[in-house]
Amino acid sequence: MLPFALNHMTAPRMGWEAFLDLSKALGCVGVEFRNDLNGPLFGGADPAAVGAAVKARGLRFLALAEVKMFNDWSEAKRAEAEALMKIAVAAGAEAISLIPRNDNVATDRAESRKVTETALRELLPMLKAHGLKAMVEPLGFAVCSLRYKDILAEAIHAAGGVGTYYMVHDTFHHALAGFGAIYPELTGIVHVSGVKDMIPLDDMRDPHRVLVDADDILGNVAQIRALRAAGYAGPISYEPFAPSVHDMADPTAALAASMEFIRKGVEA
């Protein structure tokens, strides 16, 4: 059985308890929560109570997102990261998520490597002090300051961060970045979403990201199959952004069907 998980972006209007129940009902191994949804984090609930509820359902708290623009390093960014780490520890999360700046700054390879390595070096002792990992997500958009996995791999090694820093393999962003090398040994989690609209890769945006099915043009099944063949055995977490998914009153059946489609395709 593939180790599926859910990112709260799958059902962002669902309260945290209902989201955990959905994850358990689907047989997921864990969940990701995030601080960029409408309303306060965890709906204002105590992080420790949320962590206890995750464990009570037999789930893992895989990651708490996110430190946005993590590689735009400053003392303010340090304080932001420290605050998120403290919440992650209180909630029993295994990792925090780091998202690069995505505003057409530091997009050339040399500058991308520089700003990313700088931030990773600064964050490393903080993460180790809290006993946390970090999931770093390259974004495939041309305006992103960390678009390519090879640059992230170089920065992780240069910062001495192997074992603390892991890549997010996002099937959408991997496609947008040109389907490069996959680095299974550095991959900590896979994010899945599909695109059905026949549009150029450069024109794809988050609202195009739906549940994966037979109409997917991103090659989700092929990407997951390649990762697993190369040794990756970690979580495969759903992260659709499309309003059509978010508008579902109960996404259970649709998610179950998508999971079965991926499962059959990967195990074929």
Backbone hydrogen bonds in HBPLUS format (Angstrom, degrees):
<---DONOR---> <-ACCEPTOR-->    atom                        ^
c    i                          cat <-CA-CA->   ^        H-A-AA   ^      H-
h    n   atom  resd res      DA  || num        DHA   H-A  angle D-A-AA Bond
n    s   type  num  typ     dist DA aas  dist angle  dist       angle   num
A0004-PHE N   A0002-LEU O   3.00 MM   2  5.84 124.6  2.32 111.4  95.5     1
A0236-ILE N   A0003-PRO O   2.89 MM 233  6.05 151.6  1.97 147.6 151.6     2
A0029-VAL N   A0004-PHE O   2.78 MM  25  6.05 161.4  1.81 174.5 176.3     3
A0005-ALA N   A0236-ILE O   2.89 MM 231  5.74 141.0  2.04 134.3 129.5     4
A0238-TYR N   A0005-ALA O   2.98 MM 233  6.33 158.7  2.03 139.9 136.7     5
A0006-LEU N   A0030-GLY O   3.27 MM  24  6.81 151.8  2.35 143.8 149.2     6
A0032-GLU N   A0006-LEU O   2.94 MM  26  6.32 142.8  2.08 149.1 149.1     7
A0007-ASN N   A0238-TYR O   2.99 MM 231  5.74 155.0  2.05 152.7 156.1     8
A0010-THR N   A0007-ASN O   2.80 MM   3  5.76 170.6  1.81 133.1 136.4     9
A0008-HIS N   A0032-GLU O   2.89 MM  24  6.07 148.6  1.99 156.0 163.6    10
A0011-ALA N   A0008-HIS O   3.11 MM   3  5.64 140.7  2.27 112.3 120.3    11
A0014-MET N   A0011-ALA O   3.04 MM   3  5.54 162.5  2.07 119.1 124.6    12
A0019-PHE N   A0015-GLY O   2.90 MM   4  6.07 153.5  1.97 155.3 164.0    13
A0020-LEU N   A0016-TRP O   3.01 MM   4  6.23 148.5  2.12 139.1 146.6    14
A0021-ASP N   A0017-GLU O   2.97 MM   4  6.29 154.3  2.04 145.9 153.3    15
A0022-LEU N   A0018-ALA O   2.88 MM   4  6.13 153.4  1.95 146.4 153.5    16
A0023-SER N   A0019-PHE O   3.01 MM   4  6.24 157.3  2.06 144.7 150.6    17
A0024-LYS N   A0020-LEU O   2.93 MM   4  6.20 159.2  1.98 150.6 155.9    18
A0025-ALA N   A0021-ASP O   2.88 MM   4  6.04 162.2  1.91 149.3 154.6    19
A0026-LEU N   A0022-LEU O   3.10 MM   4  6.30 141.5  2.25 144.3 153.4    20
A0028-CYS N   A0023-SER O   3.01 MM   5  5.35 162.8  2.04 165.2 159.7    21
A0027-GLY N   A0024-LYS O   2.95 MM   3  5.13 161.0  1.98 110.0 115.7    22
A0060-ARG N   A0029-VAL O   2.94 MM  31  6.22 140.9  2.09 127.9 140.1    23
A0031-VAL N   A0060-ARG O   2.90 MM  29  6.37 149.6  1.99 166.5 174.8    24
A0062-LEU N   A0031-VAL O   2.88 MM  31  5.69 135.7  2.08 152.1 165.8    25
A0033-PHE N   A0063-ALA O   3.23 MM  30  6.69 144.5  2.36 159.8 165.7    26
A0065-ALA N   A0033-PHE O   2.91 MM  32  6.23 169.7  1.92 147.6 150.5    27
A0035-ASN N   A0065-ALA O   2.66 MM  30  6.05 132.2  1.88 129.3 145.4    28
A0043-GLY N   A0040-PRO O   2.92 MM   3  4.99 138.9  2.09 137.0 129.8    29
A0044-GLY N   A0041-LEU O   2.98 MM   3  5.81 167.5  2.00 124.0 127.9    30
A0045-ALA N   A0042-PHE O   2.96 MM   3  5.32 168.6  1.97 116.9 120.0    31
A0049-ALA N   A0046-ASP O   3.00 MM   3  5.30 122.4  2.34 106.4 120.7    32
A0050-VAL N   A0046-ASP O   3.10 MM   4  6.47 154.2  2.17 154.1 162.0    33
A0051-GLY N   A0047-PRO O   2.89 MM   4  6.16 162.6  1.92 152.3 157.0    34
A0052-ALA N   A0048-ALA O   2.96 MM   4  6.17 153.8  2.03 144.1 150.9    35
A0053-ALA N   A0049-ALA O   3.01 MM   4  6.21 150.5  2.10 142.2 150.0    36
A0054-VAL N   A0050-VAL O   2.92 MM   4  6.24 149.4  2.01 151.6 160.2    37
A0055-LYS N   A0051-GLY O   3.11 MM   4  6.40 165.4  2.13 150.2 152.8    38
A0056-ALA N   A0052-ALA O   2.90 MM   4  6.05 153.7  1.97 144.6 152.7    39
A0057-ARG N   A0054-VAL O   3.22 MM   3  5.50 141.1  2.38 101.2 111.6    40
A0059-LEU N   A0054-VAL O   3.11 MM   5  5.39 159.8  2.15 154.0 149.6    41
A0058-GLY N   A0055-LYS O   2.87 MM   3  5.04 161.4  1.90 112.9 116.7    42
A0094-GLU N   A0061-PHE O   2.91 MM  33  6.23 154.0  1.97 164.0 170.8    43
A0064-LEU N   A0095-ALA O   2.90 MM  31  6.35 147.2  2.01 137.4 145.2    44
A0097-SER N   A0064-LEU O   3.00 MM  33  6.05 141.5  2.15 137.8 135.2    45
A0067-VAL N   A0097-SER O   2.91 MM  30  6.36 157.0  1.96 158.2 164.4    46
A0099-ILE N   A0067-VAL O   3.03 MM  32  6.09 175.5  2.04 150.5 151.9    47
A0069-MET N   A0099-ILE O   2.71 MM  30  5.60 108.7  2.21 133.9 154.4    48
A0072-ASP N   A0069-MET O   3.02 MM   3  5.56 155.8  2.08 123.0 123.0    49
A0070-PHE N   A0099-ILE O   3.02 MM  29  5.95 152.6  2.09 141.7 145.6    50
A0078-ARG N   A0074-SER O   2.99 MM   4  6.33 148.8  2.08 143.3 152.1    51
A0079-ALA N   A0075-GLU O   3.04 MM   4  6.32 157.5  2.10 145.6 150.2    52
A0080-GLU N   A0076-ALA O   2.99 MM   4  6.24 153.4  2.06 144.0 151.6    53
A0081-ALA N   A0077-LYS O   2.89 MM   4  6.11 159.9  1.93 150.3 155.2    54
A0082-GLU N   A0078-ARG O   2.90 MM   4  6.11 159.9  1.94 150.0 155.9    55
A0083-ALA N   A0079-ALA O   3.00 MM   4  6.16 157.2  2.06 145.8 151.3    56
A0084-LEU N   A0080-GLU O   3.13 MM   4  6.42 156.9  2.19 145.3 151.1    57
A0085-MET N   A0081-ALA O   2.91 MM   4  6.15 158.4  1.96 152.3 158.6    58
A0086-LYS N   A0082-GLU O   3.06 MM   4  6.30 155.0  2.13 148.6 154.2    59
A0087-ILE N   A0083-ALA O   3.25 MM   4  6.54 155.9  2.31 144.5 150.2    60
A0088-ALA N   A0084-LEU O   2.90 MM   4  6.14 159.7  1.94 151.7 157.9    61
A0089-VAL N   A0085-MET O   2.93 MM   4  6.18 158.8  1.98 152.1 156.7    62
A0090-ALA N   A0086-LYS O   3.05 MM   4  6.23 163.2  2.08 145.2 149.9    63
A0091-ALA N   A0087-ILE O   2.95 MM   4  6.14 143.9  2.08 147.6 157.5    64
A0093-ALA N   A0088-ALA O   2.84 MM   5  4.96 156.4  1.89 153.1 151.2    65
A0092-GLY N   A0089-VAL O   3.12 MM   3  5.09 154.8  2.19 101.0 108.8    66
A0133-LYS N   A0094-GLU O   3.21 MM  39  6.40 160.4  2.25 141.3 147.3    67
A0096-ILE N   A0133-LYS O   3.06 MM  37  6.57 146.8  2.17 143.2 147.6    68
A0135-MET N   A0096-ILE O   2.80 MM  39  6.19 161.6  1.83 158.2 164.5    69
A0098-LEU N   A0135-MET O   2.82 MM  37  6.03 163.0  1.85 152.5 153.9    70
A0137-GLU N   A0098-LEU O   3.12 MM  39  6.38 167.3  2.14 177.9 174.9    71
A0145-SER N   A0101-ARG O   2.97 MM  44  5.65 170.2  1.98 163.8 160.5    72
A0104-ASN N   A0143-VAL O   2.79 MM  39  4.07 152.0  1.87 136.9 136.7    73
A0112-SER N   A0108-ASP O   2.85 MM   4  5.95 160.7  1.88 161.9 168.5    74
A0113-ARG N   A0109-ARG O   2.97 MM   4  6.11 163.3  2.00 149.5 153.3    75
A0114-LYS N   A0110-ALA O   3.01 MM   4  6.22 158.7  2.06 144.6 150.8    76
A0115-VAL N   A0111-GLU O   2.98 MM   4  6.16 176.0  1.99 160.0 158.8    77
A0116-THR N   A0112-SER O   3.11 MM   4  6.05 154.9  2.18 144.1 151.5    78
A0117-GLU N   A0113-ARG O   2.93 MM   4  5.96 167.8  1.94 151.0 154.9    79
A0118-THR N   A0114-LYS O   3.02 MM   4  6.13 161.1  2.06 149.6 155.2    80
A0119-ALA N   A0115-VAL O   3.25 MM   4  6.37 162.7  2.29 139.1 142.8    81
A0120-LEU N   A0116-THR O   2.96 MM   4  6.19 163.7  1.98 153.9 158.9    82
A0121-ARG N   A0117-GLU O   2.92 MM   4  6.07 158.7  1.97 153.0 157.7    83
A0122-GLU N   A0118-THR O   3.20 MM   4  6.44 154.7  2.27 144.6 151.1    84
A0123-LEU N   A0119-ALA O   2.92 MM   4  6.09 156.4  1.97 154.6 161.2    85
A0124-LEU N   A0120-LEU O   3.06 MM   4  5.94 142.6  2.20 143.5 151.1    86
A0126-MET N   A0123-LEU O   3.08 MM   3  5.26 119.6  2.46 103.5 119.1    87
A0127-LEU N   A0123-LEU O   2.94 MM   4  6.17 161.7  1.97 163.5 169.2    88
A0128-LYS N   A0124-LEU O   2.99 MM   4  6.22 166.0  2.01 157.7 161.5    89
A0129-ALA N   A0125-PRO O   2.99 MM   4  6.03 151.1  2.08 137.7 145.3    90
A0130-HIS N   A0126-MET O   3.20 MM   4  6.46 140.6  2.36 141.3 150.8    91
A0130-HIS N   A0127-LEU O   3.14 MM   3  5.23 128.7  2.41  96.9 110.1    92
A0131-GLY N   A0127-LEU O   2.93 MM   4  6.04 111.2  2.42 138.3 156.5    93
A0132-LEU N   A0127-LEU O   2.99 MM   5  5.11 169.6  2.00 146.3 146.0    94
A0131-GLY N   A0128-LYS O   3.14 MM   3  4.90 149.8  2.23  94.7 104.0    95
A0134-ALA N   A0164-THR O   2.93 MM  30  6.26 155.2  1.99 160.9 159.6    96
A0166-TYR N   A0134-ALA O   2.91 MM  32  6.16 156.8  1.96 169.3 173.3    97
A0136-VAL N   A0166-TYR O   2.75 MM  30  6.06 168.3  1.76 170.5 171.0    98
A0168-VAL N   A0136-VAL O   2.89 MM  32  5.76 143.6  2.02 144.5 139.2    99
A0139-LEU N   A0146-LEU O   3.07 MM   7  6.39 139.4  2.24 149.5 156.2   100
A0144-CYS N   A0141-PHE O   3.09 MM   3  5.45 165.4  2.11 117.5 119.4   101
A0152-LEU N   A0148-TYR O   3.38 MM   4  6.78 156.5  2.44 143.4 149.7   102
A0153-ALA N   A0149-LYS O   2.81 MM   4  6.08 160.9  1.85 156.5 161.8   103
A0154-GLU N   A0150-ASP O   3.02 MM   4  6.19 160.8  2.06 143.3 148.0   104
A0155-ALA N   A0151-ILE O   2.98 MM   4  6.21 157.6  2.03 147.2 153.4   105
A0156-ILE N   A0152-LEU O   2.85 MM   4  6.07 158.4  1.90 155.7 161.2   106
A0157-HIS N   A0153-ALA O   3.10 MM   4  6.30 169.1  2.11 152.6 155.1   107
A0158-ALA N   A0154-GLU O   2.89 MM   4  6.04 162.0  1.92 149.2 155.0   108
A0159-ALA N   A0155-ALA O   2.95 MM   4  5.99 148.0  2.05 143.8 151.2   109
A0161-GLY N   A0156-ILE O   2.88 MM   5  5.05 162.9  1.91 163.7 158.5   110
A0160-GLY N   A0157-HIS O   3.08 MM   3  5.16 157.0  2.13 104.1 111.2   111
A0164-THR N   A0161-GLY O   2.97 MM   3  5.41 161.8  2.00 134.0 137.9   112
A0165-TYR N   A0161-GLY O   2.88 MM   4  5.55 171.8  1.89 164.0 163.8   113
A0167-MET N   A0186-LEU O   2.69 MM  19  5.82 165.6  1.71 149.7 154.8   114
A0188-GLY N   A0167-MET O   2.86 MM  21  5.62 172.1  1.86 152.5 153.9   115
A0169-HIS N   A0189-ILE O   2.96 MM  20  6.36 164.6  1.99 161.0 162.8   116
A0191-HIS N   A0169-HIS O   2.91 MM  22  6.15 154.2  1.98 129.7 137.3   117
A0174-HIS N   A0170-ASP O   2.73 MM   4  5.82 156.8  1.78 162.7 170.4   118
A0171-THR N   A0191-HIS O   2.93 MM  20  6.23 165.1  1.95 174.4 169.4   119
A0175-ALA N   A0171-THR O   3.24 MM   4  6.23 150.7  2.33 131.3 137.8   120
A0176-LEU N   A0172-PHE O   3.07 MM   4  6.41 161.6  2.11 148.7 153.8   121
A0177-ALA N   A0173-HIS O   2.92 MM   4  6.05 142.9  2.06 143.4 152.6   122
A0179-PHE N   A0174-HIS O   2.94 MM   5  5.43 159.0  1.99 158.8 156.1   123
A0178-GLY N   A0175-ALA O   3.03 MM   3  5.31 162.2  2.06 110.3 115.4   124
A0186-LEU N   A0183-TYR O   3.08 MM   3  5.51 149.6  2.18 112.4 121.1   125
A0187-THR N   A0184-PRO O   3.21 MM   3  5.02 155.5  2.27  98.0 105.5   126
A0190-VAL N   A0235-PRO O   3.10 MM  45  6.29 153.9  2.17 146.9 154.8   127
A0237-SER N   A0190-VAL O   2.64 MM  47  5.85 159.7  1.68 170.5 165.6   128
A0192-VAL N   A0237-SER O   2.85 MM  45  6.05 156.0  1.91 145.0 150.1   129
A0239-GLU N   A0192-VAL O   2.97 MM  47  5.79 166.6  1.99 156.4 153.2   130
A0194-GLY N   A0210-VAL O   2.71 MM  16  5.04 173.9  1.71 143.9 145.1   131
A0210-VAL N   A0194-GLY O   2.70 MM  16  5.04 156.8  1.75 150.8 152.2   132
A0217-ILE N   A0195-VAL O   2.87 MM  22  5.81 151.3  1.95 162.4 171.3   133
A0199-ILE N   A0197-ASP O   2.89 MM   2  5.67 123.1  2.22 112.1  95.4   134
A0203-ASP N   A0200-PRO O   2.91 MM   3  5.37 151.7  1.99 112.9 122.1   135
A0204-MET N   A0201-LEU O   3.09 MM   3  5.36 163.3  2.12 111.1 116.4   136
A0208-HIS N   A0205-ARG O   2.96 MM   3  5.76 162.0  1.99 128.4 134.2   137
A0209-ARG N   A0206-ASP O   2.93 MM   3  5.51 170.0  1.94 128.0 131.1   138
A0241-PHE N   A0209-ARG O   3.11 MM  32  5.26 128.6  2.38 121.5 135.5   139
A0242-ALA N   A0209-ARG O   2.85 MM  33  5.12 149.7  1.94 158.5 148.4   140
A0216-ASP N   A0213-ASP O   3.08 MM   3  5.64 166.9  2.09 124.2 125.8   141
A0223-GLN N   A0219-GLY O   2.89 MM   4  6.11 158.4  1.94 157.5 164.2   142
A0224-ILE N   A0220-ASN O   2.93 MM   4  6.17 167.1  1.95 159.6 162.1   143
A0225-ARG N   A0221-VAL O   2.87 MM   4  5.99 161.5  1.90 150.6 156.6   144
A0226-ALA N   A0222-ALA O   2.97 MM   4  6.08 157.6  2.02 144.3 149.9   145
A0227-LEU N   A0223-GLN O   3.04 MM   4  6.29 159.5  2.08 148.5 154.0   146
A0228-ARG N   A0224-ILE O   2.96 MM   4  6.14 167.5  1.97 155.6 158.5   147
A0229-ALA N   A0225-ARG O   2.90 MM   4  6.03 153.8  1.97 146.7 154.4   148
A0230-ALA N   A0226-ALA O   3.07 MM   4  6.19 136.6  2.26 138.4 149.2   149
A0230-ALA N   A0227-LEU O   3.14 MM   3  5.13 128.7  2.42  93.0 106.6   150
A0232-TYR N   A0227-LEU O   2.95 MM   5  5.39 159.5  1.99 146.7 140.0   151
A0231-GLY N   A0228-ARG O   3.10 MM   3  5.08 160.2  2.14 101.0 107.0   152
A0245-VAL N   A0242-ALA O   3.01 MM   3  5.47 140.0  2.17 111.5 121.6   153
A0246-HIS N   A0242-ALA O   3.13 MM   4  6.49 165.3  2.15 152.7 156.9   154
A0247-ASP N   A0243-PRO O   2.83 MM   4  5.86 139.0  1.99 149.2 158.2   155
A0248-MET N   A0245-VAL O   3.11 MM   3  5.58 165.5  2.13 114.6 119.2   156
A0255-LEU N   A0251-PRO O   2.88 MM   4  5.97 163.5  1.91 163.9 168.5   157
A0256-ALA N   A0252-THR O   2.89 MM   4  6.07 161.8  1.93 153.1 158.8   158
A0257-ALA N   A0253-ALA O   2.97 MM   4  6.15 155.6  2.03 148.0 154.0   159
A0258-SER N   A0254-ALA O   3.03 MM   4  6.23 155.6  2.09 143.2 149.8   160
A0259-MET N   A0255-LEU O   2.86 MM   4  6.08 163.5  1.88 155.6 160.0   161
A0260-GLU N   A0256-ALA O   3.00 MM   4  6.17 155.0  2.07 143.2 150.0   162
A0261-PHE N   A0257-ALA O   2.97 MM   4  6.21 151.0  2.06 143.2 151.1   163
A0262-ILE N   A0258-SER O   2.99 MM   4  6.32 162.2  2.02 154.3 157.9   164
A0263-ARG N   A0259-MET O   2.81 MM   4  5.96 165.5  1.83 150.8 155.8   165
A0264-LYS N   A0260-GLU O   2.94 MM   4  6.05 170.1  1.95 150.2 152.5   166
A0265-GLY N   A0261-PHE O   3.06 MM   4  6.18 158.4  2.11 143.9 150.4   167
A0266-VAL N   A0262-ILE O   2.82 MM   4  5.96 163.1  1.85 161.6 165.1   168
A0267-GLU N   A0263-ARG O   2.95 MM   4  5.97 160.7  1.99 150.4 156.0   169
A0268-ALA N   A0264-LYS O   3.01 MM   4  5.75 117.5  2.41 135.1 146.9   170
